[in-house]
Amino acid sequence: MKVLVRSSELESKYGEAPVAVHFTYGRGDVFHMISHYYLQRTELRDARHKQSAGSYAEAKGVDVADVDLRDLAVGDVESAASSARLLTNVIARKKRNDG
């Protein structure tokens, strides 16, 4: 097993540091990350994270007229985006390595 991401906070709190790991199983590869991509438990740490995603996008000049963001906070969207980016990078790297 190869640890891809570590957390000193988790290590001090729980005695283990791995956040994301990779290992082979049979003919495949397994990528595992704790907390189901963290989105299930998004922590809205400051006023910006708690701001509605729609009002934040509007303030930044992003057109979200066709997207329903009523029940989303900025922190929710950021959590989902960073998780999607990480997963995309893992898949892209795997495809490059397998040719």
Secondary structure, 3 states (H helix, E strand, C coil): CEEEEECHHHHHHHCCCEEEEEEEECCEEEEEEHHHHCHHHCCCCCHHHHCEHHHHHHHCCCCCCCCCCCCCEHHHHHHHHHHHHHHHHHHHHHHHHHC
